[in-house]
Amino acid sequence: MLIYSLPLIAALIGWVTNYLAIKMLFHPRKKINLYFFSIQGIFPKRQEVLADRLGNVVANELFSFQDIKESFTSTSTARELNAVLDEKLEDFITVKLKTVMPMLAMFLNKDIKNKIKNTLHQEFQNILPDLLNKYSEKIERDIDIRKIVYEKVAAFSSAKLEQLLFSIMKKEFKTIEILGGVLGFLIGIVQLLIIQLQ
């Protein structure tokens, strides 16, 4: 009668095996030296390699300074900048100029104010593309995305790395555990059939 529990035992073994395999991705966190070899979880052991490769992927595949440059020079960004510029120029000519140069402000009528505003606005439009290009190039020179990602990931504690990866792949890890149980159960049924056919 005990033989009929073989599929259940095999399912339990399959589930436990996969559960332990997932745990061993992260544990032991610190290297344990045994007589002829040492053991350590794969992710803690390879954390620097993971950090380096992740940094390269983010810098080369996911994050593009060209995208930032295009975003800076897009039509919607230009519209937003123009709206802010209009507001600031209006504030400067109608409010601040009176405070900074009250004598000059006395001689400015509406027509002259509009000419000043339009001239400044046009000048700003001429220098804006060059300004944005230079600024985006400066960001690209000054910010090393690969290095930032590498340093952040390499600095994670093993517990933090485990928590992060589990938060991303919790469903997949659970599926692997269940598949271990299902495959173990199927193998147990096949073994039971082989025993009964003998």
C-alpha positions as CSV (number, residue, x, y, z in Angstrom):
1,M,0.0,0.0,0.0
2,L,3.0,2.3,0.7
3,I,4.0,2.0,-2.9
4,Y,1.0,4.0,-4.0
5,S,2.3,7.0,-2.1
6,L,5.3,7.0,-4.4
7,P,4.0,9.9,-6.7
8,L,3.3,12.0,-3.6
9,I,6.8,11.4,-2.2
10,A,8.3,12.1,-5.6
11,A,6.2,15.4,-5.8
12,L,7.4,16.4,-2.3
13,I,11.1,15.6,-3.3
14,G,10.7,17.6,-6.5
15,W,9.2,20.6,-4.8
16,V,11.8,20.6,-1.9
17,T,14.6,20.2,-4.4
18,N,13.5,23.3,-6.4
19,Y,12.8,25.2,-3.3
20,L,16.3,24.6,-2.0
21,A,17.8,25.4,-5.4
22,I,16.1,28.8,-5.4
23,K,17.3,29.4,-1.8
24,M,20.8,28.5,-2.8
25,L,20.8,31.3,-5.3
26,F,21.1,33.6,-2.3
27,H,22.3,31.5,0.5
28,P,24.7,31.1,2.2
29,R,25.4,34.9,1.9
30,K,28.9,34.6,3.3
31,K,31.4,32.2,1.8
32,I,31.7,29.0,3.9
33,N,35.0,27.2,3.5
34,L,34.9,23.4,3.7
35,Y,37.9,21.1,3.5
36,F,38.3,20.9,-0.3
37,F,35.8,23.5,-1.5
38,S,33.8,26.5,-0.5
39,I,30.1,27.3,-0.9
40,Q,28.3,30.5,-1.3
41,G,25.0,31.6,-2.9
42,I,25.3,32.4,-6.6
43,F,24.1,36.0,-6.4
44,P,26.2,37.0,-3.4
45,K,29.2,35.3,-5.0
46,R,28.7,37.0,-8.4
47,Q,27.3,40.3,-7.2
48,E,30.1,42.4,-8.7
49,V,29.7,40.6,-12.1
50,L,26.0,41.2,-12.0
51,A,26.5,44.8,-11.1
52,D,29.0,45.3,-14.0
53,R,26.7,43.6,-16.6
54,L,23.6,45.4,-15.4
55,G,25.5,48.7,-15.6
56,N,26.5,47.9,-19.2
57,V,22.9,46.9,-20.2
58,V,21.4,50.0,-18.7
59,A,24.0,52.3,-20.2
60,N,24.0,50.7,-23.7
61,E,20.5,49.3,-24.1
62,L,18.1,51.0,-21.8
63,F,19.3,54.6,-21.2
64,S,20.2,56.8,-24.2
65,F,21.6,60.3,-24.0
66,Q,20.3,60.7,-27.6
67,D,16.8,60.2,-26.3
68,I,17.4,62.9,-23.7
69,K,18.7,65.2,-26.4
70,E,15.7,64.5,-28.6
71,S,13.4,65.1,-25.7
72,F,15.1,68.5,-25.0
73,T,14.6,69.6,-28.6
74,S,11.1,68.2,-29.1
75,T,8.2,70.4,-30.2
76,S,6.3,69.9,-26.8
77,T,9.5,70.9,-24.9
78,A,9.9,74.0,-27.1
79,R,6.2,75.0,-26.5
80,E,6.7,74.6,-22.7
81,L,9.9,76.7,-22.8
82,N,8.2,79.4,-24.9
83,A,5.3,79.6,-22.4
84,V,7.7,79.9,-19.5
85,L,9.8,82.5,-21.4
86,D,6.8,84.6,-22.3
87,E,5.7,84.6,-18.6
88,K,9.2,85.6,-17.4
89,L,9.7,88.3,-20.0
90,E,6.3,89.8,-19.2
91,D,7.1,89.8,-15.5
92,F,10.6,91.3,-16.1
93,I,9.3,94.1,-18.4
94,T,6.1,95.0,-16.4
95,V,7.3,94.5,-12.8
96,K,11.0,94.1,-12.3
97,L,12.2,96.7,-14.8
98,K,10.3,99.3,-12.8
99,T,12.2,98.3,-9.7
100,V,15.6,98.0,-11.3
101,M,15.4,101.0,-13.7
102,P,12.5,103.2,-12.6
103,M,13.6,106.1,-14.9
104,L,13.8,103.9,-18.0
105,A,10.5,102.2,-17.2
106,M,8.8,105.7,-17.2
107,F,9.6,106.1,-20.9
108,L,8.4,102.7,-22.0
109,N,5.0,102.6,-23.6
110,K,3.1,99.4,-24.6
111,D,4.5,99.3,-28.1
112,I,8.2,99.6,-26.9
113,K,7.6,97.0,-24.3
114,N,6.3,94.6,-26.9
115,K,9.3,95.3,-29.2
116,I,11.7,94.6,-26.3
117,K,9.8,91.4,-25.4
118,N,9.7,90.2,-29.0
119,T,13.4,91.0,-29.6
120,L,14.5,89.1,-26.4
121,H,12.2,86.2,-27.2
122,Q,13.6,85.9,-30.8
123,E,17.2,86.1,-29.4
124,F,16.4,83.3,-27.0
125,Q,14.9,81.2,-29.8
126,N,18.2,81.6,-31.7
127,I,20.4,80.5,-28.8
128,L,18.1,77.8,-27.4
129,P,19.1,74.8,-29.7
130,D,22.8,75.4,-29.1
131,L,22.2,75.8,-25.4
132,L,20.3,72.6,-25.1
133,N,22.9,70.7,-27.2
134,K,25.7,71.9,-25.1
135,Y,23.9,71.1,-21.9
136,S,22.9,67.6,-23.0
137,E,26.6,67.0,-24.1
138,K,27.7,68.2,-20.6
139,I,25.3,65.7,-19.0
140,E,26.6,62.9,-21.2
141,R,30.2,63.8,-20.2
142,D,29.6,64.2,-16.5
143,I,27.2,61.3,-15.9
144,D,28.5,57.8,-16.2
145,I,25.4,55.7,-16.1
146,R,27.3,52.4,-16.2
147,K,29.4,53.4,-13.2
148,I,26.4,54.7,-11.2
149,V,24.4,51.4,-11.7
150,Y,27.5,49.3,-11.0
151,E,28.2,51.1,-7.7
152,K,24.6,51.0,-6.6
153,V,24.2,47.3,-7.3
154,A,27.6,46.3,-5.9
155,A,26.8,48.2,-2.7
156,F,23.6,46.3,-2.0
157,S,23.7,44.1,1.0
158,S,23.0,40.4,0.1
159,A,19.7,40.7,1.9
160,K,18.7,43.8,-0.1
161,L,19.7,42.0,-3.4
162,E,17.6,39.0,-2.4
163,Q,14.7,41.2,-1.5
164,L,15.0,43.1,-4.8
165,L,15.2,40.0,-7.0
166,F,12.3,38.3,-5.1
167,S,10.2,41.4,-5.6
168,I,10.8,41.2,-9.4
169,M,10.7,37.4,-9.8
170,K,8.5,36.2,-6.9
171,K,5.9,34.7,-9.3
172,E,8.6,33.0,-11.4
173,F,10.3,31.5,-8.4
174,K,7.0,30.1,-7.1
175,T,6.2,28.6,-10.5
176,I,9.6,26.8,-10.5
177,E,8.8,25.4,-7.1
178,I,5.4,24.1,-8.3
179,L,6.9,22.7,-11.5
180,G,9.3,20.7,-9.4
181,G,6.4,19.2,-7.5
182,V,4.4,18.5,-10.7
183,L,7.4,16.9,-12.4
184,G,8.2,14.9,-9.3
185,F,4.6,13.6,-9.2
186,L,4.7,12.6,-12.9
187,I,8.0,10.8,-12.4
188,G,6.5,9.1,-9.4
189,I,3.5,7.9,-11.5
190,V,5.9,6.6,-14.2
191,Q,7.9,4.7,-11.5
192,L,4.7,3.3,-10.0
193,L,3.6,2.0,-13.5
194,I,7.0,0.4,-14.1
195,I,6.9,-1.4,-10.7
196,Q,3.3,-2.6,-11.4
197,L,4.2,-3.9,-14.8
198,Q,7.1,-6.0,-13.5
